[in-house]
Amino acid sequence: MHIFLVTGEKNTPRTEQIEKVAAVRGCALTRLSAVPAAVAELKAKPEKSALLIVAGDAESSVAEIESLADSRLPRVNVFYISDHLTAEDYKRLLHLGFVDASDWSSAARELDNFISRHEKPSEGQGNRPGFMVSFIGVGGGVGNTTLAMETGIALASSLAGKKAEAKTEKVAMLDLNLESSVVCEYLNLQPKLDLTGIADNPSRLDSFMIGMLAAQHPSGVDIFASIPTSGARAPIPQTSILEFLNCIDEIYPTIILDIPDRASIETKEMVKASDLVILTALYNVPSIKLLKRKCDHLRAAGVRPELISIVLTDASTNLIGSIAHRFDAAALFPDTHILYVRRDRNFAMECVDIGVSMVQTKPQAGISKDIICIAAFIQEKRASR
C-alpha cells in the first residue's frame, strides 16, 4: 500500500509517528502539501490506492475530501486526522463510504488498524485482543441486565482486585435487548446506540464513531444501549452487530454482552465467540430445570463446557448469612462453576430508583460482595486465557 501524507506540517513528532507506522507496515509514503497534488498522483498511478490526509482546517479539508467522490479516481481510501472534527462533519465523511477518521491522540493506532484491514482480507475472528463475556438470562426477571451492568462497574472500578494491585480498566457493555433496553435508565444515563444508522455500512466504524455511540458511566464502563423508538424498529442484521463487536474488541480489554433469553438463537455466533458464558437464573426449582436445558442447548451448539458458568440470583440465606441449600444446585451441575447472588430486593430497587450502582453505593453489602466475586472470577478467567 502506498500512503500519501497530505499535511502542511513539517517534521513534527506527531507526523513522524504516522511515518513510523507506515514504515513498520512496509508502506511506501509520499509527503504532499495539498489534496490536488495527491489526486494527480493517484490518477497517474492507479495502483496506488490509499490516501492519508492530515488536516489543520477541518471545514476546507472535509470539502476537499467530498470532492474526491467526483474525481473518477481508482479505488481510494481516505484516512482523515483532525482534533477539530465535528459530529456533523464526521457524518458527511462517513456518508462517502471511503473515509476513516481519527483524532491525533489515537491516530497511530487507528492508522495501523486501517492498514491491517485494507491489506489483508478478514479471515475470521481468530485470537481477539479483548475478553468477551456473555451474560444470558434463563427466563425473564432473573436480573440478567442488572448483573451484567453491576459486574462491569465492579471490573471498571477495580473493586474486584486487591487495593495494592487495583487498576481501572476500560469496559464495554453492549445491551443486545435492542427493542427495549433499560440499562441506561438504571444508571440515569442517556442511551446513544443506533445500529440502524450503521447497518448498511458497518465496516466504516472506527474509534471516533464508537465514542459517539457510548453512554459513559463515571466508573469507566461505556454502555452501548439502543435509543428508544416510538414505532417498530427495523431488524438489525447479525453481521452488523458482529462488525460492531469486532470494532469495540480493538478498544476495550473487557466486553460484556447482555443477552436476553429470547435473543439467544439470533446471537448464537456471538455466544460461540465468547471467552466466557454466564447463565443467570433464579435460585428455584423451575429455573434450575430451564437452566439444565439451556446448558445442554449451548453445548449442542458448540460452546465448550469449560466456558460455561452459572450465576443463581435471588438466593435466600440462612441464619448466619450464608447461601441456603448451596449444594443442592451444585450436585446437578458437577462440572460447572456456580456462583450465587443473594436476595436483597429492597436495596436493588432503591439503587434503581435513584440511578446509582449497588457495588459503588455499598460495596460491603452482601449482594454487592457477591457481584464483586463474579467480577473477580472473570478477571481470573481472563488472566488464564
C-alpha positions, 0 to 999 in steps of 0.5 A: 500500500502506498500512503500519501501524507497530505499535511502542511506540517513539517517534521513534527513528532506527531507526523513522524509517528504516522511515518513510523507506522507506515514504515513498520507496515512496509508502506511506501509514503509520499509527503504532499502539501495539498489534496490536488497534488495527491489526486494527480498522483493517484490518477497517474498511478492507479495502483496506488490506492490509499490516501492519508490526509492530515488536516489543520482546517477541518471545514476546507479539508472535509470539502476537499475530501467530498470532492474526491467522490467526483474525481473518477479516481481508482479505488481510494481510501481516505484516512482523515486526522483532525482534533477539530472534527465535528459530529456533523462533519464526521457524518458527511465523511462517513456518508462517502463510504471511503473515509476513516477518521481519527483524532491525533491522540489515537491516530497511530493506532487507528492508522495501523488498524486501517492498514491491517484491514485494507491489506489483508482480507478478514479471515475470521475472528481468530485470537481477539485482543479483548475478553468477551463475556456473555451474560444470558438470562434463563427466563425473564426477571432473573436480573440478567441486565442488572448483573451484567451492568453491576459486574462491569462497574465492579471490573471498571472500578477495580473493586474486584482486585486487591487495593495494592494491585487495583487498576481501572480498566476500560469496559464495554457493555453492549445491551443486545435487548435492542427493542427495549433496553433499560440499562441506561435508565438504571444508571440515569444515563442517556442511551446513544446506540443506533445500529440502524444508522450503521447497518448498511455500512458497518465496516466504516466504524472506527474509534471516533464513531464508537465514542459517539455511540457510548453512554459513559458511566463515571466508573469507566464502563461505556454502555452501548444501549439502543435509543428508544423508538416510538414505532417498530424498529427495523431488524438489525442484521447479525453481521452488523452487530458482529462488525460492531463487536469486532470494532469495540474488541480493538478498544476495550480489554473487557466486553460484556454482552447482555443477552436476553433469553429470547435473543439467544438463537439470533446471537448464537455466533456471538455466544460461540465467540465468547471467552466466557458464558454466564447463565443467570437464573433464579435460585428455584426449582423451575429455573434450575430445570430451564437452566439444565436445558439451556446448558445442554442447548449451548453445548449442542451448539458448540460452546465448550463446557469449560466456558460455561458458568452459572450465576443463581440470583435471588438466593435466600440465606440462612441464619448466619448469612450464608447461601441456603441449600448451596449444594443442592444446585451444585450436585446437578451441575458437577462440572460447572462453576456456580456462583450465587447472588443473594436476595436483597430486593429492597436495596436493588430497587432503591439503587434503581430508583435513584440511578446509582450502582449497588457495588459503588453505593455499598460495596460491603453489602452482601449482594454487592460482595457477591457481584464483586466475586463474579467480577473477580472470577472473570478477571481470573478467567481472563488472566488464564486465557 
